[in-house]
């Protein structure tokens, strides 16, 4: 995958429009940032740009229209100032006179954060880059800038004006986070074999799309399943999990994708590993059951010890390992073993390891192995779209633009 990076950009004295994704959990009463992970992740690009003498105008969003966390970016500016240890100016405007005046008076090495770009109604539009480049948002800001840098990987699966519209009208580059994500995840789609994908969590429809993509394109050799993804596969194989577990799957929408899951099992069943035993909560006591003992009246919370052993052996023999989603309810004591053991096996492996999705990243942090994973993806939906082989408008824009 070829795309222009900051290595090729001449930014000294130039005004750089930098699109980042710092959409963060916030305290709805105070507006304070509860988790600054995404702010810290975009910091290297900002620091590099100001160290190279650029005037950095940051475009970002928070929440969606109608949501409680759809707020201004004033607190984000304060947090960003702390993270990069440099003053970040903030203007309560996006493309109006106040914003334009603030940009015009900037000096090299300064940083300006504009307000929530989604306050502009045009940012809800979706379309091709050429079409989005004609919006007032892009036209007004592009006139004040020399370069556009996109570092918003977590929003790379969207095609809104601030994400794709500047590509046709300004020299365009990938920021350092975007570059890291694309290079890291590309190895998941062009892997050294054997390649193992580990899919868990609750979004089984997304995981089914990933399974189809990695087997159809002969990317993965084996898929290990856990969480509700495994439950869906077990049901597709004809297992009755018991009324409580089946009811949960129904609420999560299994009925709409069950036929798809059955087709996947028929076509790729030998390559898809599902649990051979499970951990259930039997009135407060954790009990392991073989899948042959199903159905159960108790809720399933994790994969069992025999499954952990089997999955660990498969992981130990892999050269590339990609994990998306936890294998159980790891936040609850007693149900964390499957996810933690899987992550520990990845950490001990010499393979190229990738994890994506907020829950599995949080699990890796809890397990104390996050520093031993080769690549950690910051984008939940974007990571899934990438691994599923879906269209990624920002990535397509970056690979097509002439910087």
C-alpha positions, 0 to 999 in steps of 0.5 A: 500500500503506497500513500504520501507520508510526512517524510515527503512533506515540506511544512516549514512556514506552512499552514497545515490542516490536521484532521485527528480523531480525539473523540473521547469519553467525557463526564457529562456533568463537567465535560472533563475528558475521562480517557485521553488515549486518542489525544495522546495517540495524535500527539506525535504528529502534532509535535513533529509538525510544530518542531518542523516549523508548521502552523498547525490547525487541528480539525476534530469532532466529539460525539454526534448531533443529538448525543449527550456527548456532542459538546465543544472541544474546549476541554480537549484543547486543555487536555491536548496542551497538557499532553504535548506540553505546548500551548494549544489555542482554541477558537469557538468557531469552525469556518466563520470569521473568528476561525478564519481570523485566528488561522490568518494570524498564526505563526510557525510552531503554533497550534490552533484547535477549531471547535467541533467540526460536526457543529457544521451541518455539512459534516453530516454529508457523505460522498466522494472526495470531489463532491465533498471538496465543494462544501463550504467547510472545505472551500473556506478552510482550504483557502487558508491552508497549504497542506492537509494531513489526515491522522484520523484512522479511527474515522477512516471508514467514513466519507465526510467533508473534513475526512476526504474533501481536502484531498482533491484541493490540497497536497495531502499526507498521512499523519504518523498514527495513520501511517502506523495503522495502515502499515501495521494492519496491512501485515494482517492482510498480507501475512506470514503463514501460518496466520491465525485470527482470534475473533471474540466479543459481542459483534458477531455480524462484524466477525462473520464479515471478517471470517468471510474476507480472510478465508475467501482471500486465503489470508488466514489459515485458522480462526479461533472464536470466543465470546458471542462470536463463538456462541453464534458459531456453535448455534450455526453448528446445531448446538442449543446453548440453553434459553438464557444464552439463546435469548441473549443472542436473539437480542443481539440480532443472531436471527438476522445473520444465522443463515449466513453463519450456517453457510460460513460453517458449511464452507469453512467449518474445518478452519473455524475453531469453536470452544470445546468447553465453556465456563458458566455462572451456576448461581454464583459458582463458576463451573466448566461444561463440555459443549456436549453437556449443552444446553445449560440453564446458566449464562456462559461467561468464558471459554473453558480450560481445554479450549484455552489449551487447544487455542494456546497450542494453535497460537504458539505455532502461528507466524501472524496473529490477529485478535479482535474482541475478548473471548469472555466477559473478562471484566468479571472475576472468574471470566477473564482467564480465556482472554488473558491466556490468549493474550499471554500466548500472543505476548510469548509468541515470536509471531507478528501480533496485532490486536484491535478493538477497545475491549481487547486492548483494555484486556491486554492492559489488564493482563499486563501484556500490552507492551509485548504486542507488536501492533495495537489498532486504535480504531474499533469500527475502522479496524473491523472495516479494514480486516473485513475488506470493506471500502475505507474512504480515507484510505482510498483518498490517501492512496489516490491523492498526489501530494 
